[in-house]
Structures are given as structure tokens and as C-alpha cells.
Amino acid sequence: MRGLITDILESGGVEVVAEAADGAEALSVVADVDPDVVTMDVEMPRMNGIEAVERLMREHPTPTLMLSAYTEDGAEETFAALDAGAVDFFAKPGGEVSMGVSRMEEQLVETVRSVAEADISGGRTSGAAVATATHGGTATETRPVGGVEPNTTVVIGSSTGGPDAVERVLSALPGGEDLRVLVVQHMPEAFTGRFADRLDAACELDVAEATDGARIGRGEVLVARGGEHMKVTRYRDGRLRVQLIDEDRGQNVRPSVNVTMESAAATIDDPLVGVILTGMGDDGATGVRAISEAGGRIIAQDEATSVVYGMPKRAAATGRVDTVLPLDDVAGGIVGGAS
């Protein structure tokens, strides 16, 4: 497996400077070669990926990409690794692993490059060198802020670094307010249900993974299901309905922030807020234009607090962003920025 990943990365122009057979060896290797990014399997002998990441972040903080099993059990372990400080994860397909990963070469290389750019320790960024360890950011406590304009709908889009960022924003939003939220996080299908459960436990709002035809109203949140777009199809009396779409719709990611934002802008005639958080790529840029043109407000996370300043930067480049805020101020911007 290490040989396969090395071949994939080097064929994509990424220099692999070292390998390690388990987490314990990885700690020693990272200290020796000081790579720009580490790929770390979750399941390894002696010291698993979760423990290895915890120690790595204490001893030699380095942007780390977890390699995770494409299962619900894998999701649980992967979120634990993200809590420990890993930047992002790459879900290995089921079945014959080597064949599955080979088909996803381009995505793996792109994800490694994005994680290499992550700022995890006051400006450590960029690079192409990798240490790979394979076998065969904890959210801060926040206090909810109050005072939201009635019938407000919020659409939040994020990618790399997003799970922690979304949790911090939602945990600071007030419960019991006339507020509904749609979350689009780039994440595989096996992970979004567990992500919704984590958010539900962390905030005062009621959070669930989206299902086709789902309706949400006051104080509720829907998380887009991995592998399908979430389109807003109806809005009436403060309740909205969504449809799940298993088609590309011209987007290079699924779910896409653009699809949800554009459909919300076309359907919702009450206050609408679009939020773009940390992530690589440009998903959401078209969506923020649509929300802005429909009279909604746009908030983008600032560069200093973004793990990867890709999506917020592209959103800002549209000229449609009303407010750029540090992550911990985003919730206040949502509920306090209405005119």
C-alpha cells in the first residue's frame, strides 16, 4: 500500500521523502525529514493513526491527511483523527483497495496538495514533500449568540478543514430562533450521517442528514448527503423542502455548494445568508453570486483562520461577499449582520 501511494503521488509530481510502517515509526521519520505533509492510515499496528496524530501535533505539528476505510466505522475513527488535529481525510474505496485507489489517483494527489497548503501552526504552509505512513483540530467551546432576523435561511459551504469549522459556527448559533440551516460539506456518503450526528450533539439546533424530500423549519439543520446534490425545491410558511440529485449537474464535486445556493436563491423569498468556509477549489463562487443577486447576504471566512483559503478566496473574488470574518465571528455575522 505504501508503494502504491508513493507511485501515485510521485506520478502526480509530489515528492515522497520517506515512508513509515506504523504510527510510532512515522513520528520518528517526521522528526528526521520534516515533510510538508503526512499521509497517515487510521488503522496501523503498534500505534494507530489517531494516537500518532495526537502526538504529532504536540511534538512536530505537520499538516496530516488521514487515509480512511470507506465505512461508517471508518468514519467514526476518522472524525477522532480530525479531532486530534488531522486536516482532512481521503476515503479509500471498498473492495480491492489497490485498484480502488488507483482509479482515484488525481483526487488523491489534489487532496495531498491541498493539505500541504494548510496553515496549522501560525503560517506553516505550502510544499510538495511527503512522508507516508500506512499499513498494507478540536472545536473550541463557544457560547451561542442571539438575535436573528425572522425566517432566516443560512446555506453553509465548506471543504478542507470544514468539519471543525462548521461545528464551531453551528455551536455558536442560537437555538429556539426562527432560523434554518443547510450545510454542504465535501464528504463521502459513508461519512455525512456521522457528521450530522456530531453536529447535532454539539449545537442547540436539531441536525440531520438530508433525505430526498426532507423538510426543515425553525431551529433545524440539514447536512447534504455525500455523493448527491441537495437542491431546495420548495419554501412555504417558514419550511423548506429539498431534493437529492444523483447527477453531476456540471459540478466537479458532489454535493456541490453551488447547487444548493443557486436553488435556495431561486426558491426562498425570506432573508437568506450564504456562508463560505475553509476549503480548496472554487465551489460556491457561482452560488454566492446567485444569493447576492437575490438580495441575500454573503459571509466568507478570512484567510488567517482558514485551513485552506481556496473557496473563501474564490468567493471574495466575485465581488459579492459582504463580510469577511474570522471563523469564531461568523455566527455573530449571521445573526447580527441583517439590516
N, C-alpha and C positions, 0 to 999 in steps of 0.2 A: 504493500500500500504506500509506504514512504517513497519507494522508487517510482510508482505511478504518479504520485502527486508532484514529485520533483520533475519528472519528464513533462508533465502538463504545464507547470509554472515556467520552466526554462524554455519550452517551445513558445510560450507567450511573452518571452522577453524579461522574465523575472529571475534574478539571480538567487539560487538557493545556496546559502553559505554553510549550512550544517544540517545534520539530522539527529534525531534522538528517538530511542525506542520506548520511552515512557516519560512520565512527568518528572521524576527525580532527575533523570539524565537531562531533560530539557532545561531545568533550572541551571545546571552546570554549564550546558552548551551556550545558553543565552548570555550568561555572565562572561563567557570567554569571547564570543564573537560579536556581541552587541548588535543584533539584527534590527532592521527597521520594523519587522512584523513577524509574528509567530503564528503558524497554524498548529492547532492543538486538538487531538482527538479527545472526546469526552471519556470514552472507556479505554483505559490502559492499565497494565499491571503495576504493582508496587505503589505508584501514586497516580490516581486518576486525574483527569483534566481539571476538575473543579478545584481540588486541593492545589494542583500545580498553578492554576491561575491566581488563586488567593495568595500563594507565596510569591509568585512572580510579581504581582502588583505591589507587594511590600518590599521585595528585595531588589528588583530590577524592572520597574514599570515599562512595559513594551506593548504596543497595540497587538491584540491577540484575536485570531479568528478561530472559532470552535468548529470542528468537523463533527456533525451530529447525525445519529441514526434518524431516518425519516419515519418516526413513530411517535405516538403520544408519550410513551415512556421516555423516548429520546428528548421530547420537548421539555419534560419536567427537569431532566438533568441539564439541558441546555440553558434554561432560564436560571438555574442555580449558578451556572458558569457566568452568565451575563451579570447576575447579582455580584459575583465575585470580582468582576471587573473586565471581562471579555468585551470587546467592541461589538462583534457581530458573530453570526454563525452561518455555516454552509451545510445544508441538509443533504446527506448522501442518500441517493435513491435506494429503494429496497431491491431485493433480488440480487443478481450478480453485481456486487459493489463496483468492481473494477470497470466493468462495461458501462455501468450507470454513470460513474464519474467521468469516464472518457467522453461520453456524449455531452457532458456539461462543462467541457474544458474552458470555453470562452467565459462562461459565467463565473467559474472558479477564479480565473485569472483576474477578471474585473473586480470581484469581491476582495481578493487579496490586495489589489492595488488601492481600493477604497479604504480598507482597514489600515493600510500603511500610512495613509494620509491623516488618520485620526489623531486628534490632539487629546491625549490622556494625562499629560503631566506638564501643563503650563507651556505648551508650544512645541513639543516633540512631534514633528510632522515629516511626511514625505519619505521617499526611499523605495528601493527595489529589492534589497537583500532580505532573505527569508531564512529562518530556522524552522524546520518542520518536525513535529513530534507526533507520531502516530503509531498505533499497534495494529499489524496485519492491515460595574458601576452601580452600586446600590443606591436606590432612591433615597433622598433625604426627607426627613419628616417635614410636612408642610401643613399650614393651617388654612382652611377654606376661607375664601374671601366672598363677600356678599354683594348684592345689588345688581341684578341682571335685568335688562330690558325684557318685558313680557314677550312670549312667543319667539324666543331666540333659538335659532338652529346654528350649530357650530360644526364645521367639517374640518377635521384634523388630518393632515397627511404627513407621513414620515417614512424613513427607510433606515439606513445605517445609524445605530445609536438611538433609534426611535423607541424601543420598548421602555427604556428608563425615562426618556423624555416625555412620552405620552403619559406614563404613570404619574410623573411629577405634576404635569398640568392638570390631569383629571382629579388628583387627590387634593388640589387646591381650589377646585370649583365647588360652589355651594350645593348642597342637597336641598330639596324642597322648593327649588326655584322653577320658574317657567322656562326651562332650558332643556334642549335635546341635542345630542352629540352623535356624529358619525365619525368613526375612526378608520382610516385606511393606512395600514402598516404593511410594507412589503414583507411578506412572511408566507411560508408554505402552508398548505391546508392542515397538515397534522399539528401545526403549532398555534393557529389562531384561536382555537377553542380554549386552550390552556391560557393563552394570553388574555382573553376576555375574562376568564376566572380570576386571574391575578389582579386585573384592573378592578373587578367587582369587589374584591376583598380590600383594595387599597383606597377606595374613594366612597363618597356619600351617594353617588349616583348608582343606579341599577344598570349593570353592564352585562351584555350577552353577545355571543357570536351571531352574526346575521344569518337568517334563513330566508329562502325565497318567499316573498310575500309578507315578510315580517313588518309589523307596525310598531312605532315607538312614539311616546308622548312625553309629558312633563317628567323631568328628572331621570331620563333613560338614555342609554348609550348603546349603539350597535357597532360592533367591530366587523369590518369586512372579512369574509371568509377567504382564506388563501386559495389561489387558483381561479377565482371568479371575481368579476367586476361587481360592484354594488351600485346600482342605479336607483335614484329617487324617482318614483313613478307617480306619487300622489301626495298631496298635502291638503288637509282639511281639518278645521277646528282644533288646530294645535297638534295634530297627529300626522305623521308621515309614514309612507309605505315604501318599501324597497323591493327591487327585483335583482336576483343574482343572474349574471350573464356569463356563460361559459364560452366566450368568443374573445378573440384578440381586440377587436374594435380599434385597430390601428395603433395600439399601445404596445410598448416593449416590456411591460410588466403587467402582472395580473394578481391581485387587484391593482387598479390604477386610480391615483388621486384625481386625475383629470376627469375620468368618467363620473365619479361621484360628485365632484364640484360642479361640473357642467350641468348635470341633471338637476342638482339642487338649485342652481341659479335659474334654470328654466321652469322649475315647478313651485318653488317656495316664494310667497309674496310677503312674508313677515321678515323681521330682522334676521340677517344671515351674516355669519362670520367665517371666513376661511383662514386656516392656520397652517403654515408650512414650517415643520420642524426639521431637525437634522436628517441628512440623508444624501446619498450620492445620486447623480443624474439630474434630469430636468422634469421629472413627473410632478405635476401640479402647476407648472407655468401656464399652461392653457387654461386650467381650471380657475386660477386666481383672476385671470382676465375676465372670464365669464361671470364670476361672482361680483367683481368690481363693476362691470358694465350693467349688472342687475341692481346696483345700488348697495351692495354689501360691503363690509369692511374686510381688509386683509391684514393679517399679522404674520410676520416672519421672525423666526429665531435669529439672534445675532451670531456673528462669526465666532466670537470669543467663547460662547458656550455650546456651539455646535460640535459634535464629534466629527462630522464631515460637513463642511459648508458647501454643499452642492445644490440641493433642492432649494434652500433658502436664498442662495445667491442667484439662481436662475429665476426665482420668483421676483426678487428685487429688481432684476434686470428688465422685467416687463414694465416697470414704472407704475405698477398698480398696487404696490404694498403701501399701506397707510402707516404702519407702525413696525419698527424693528426693535425687538426686546430681548433681554437676557431670558434664558429659559424660565427661571423662577419668577419672572414678572409677566409671563404670557397669560396665566389665568386671570390676573388683575386686569390685563389689557382686554381680555374677552368680556368680562363683566362690567368693567368700568369705562370702556372706551366709546360707548354709544353716545351719539349726540342727541 
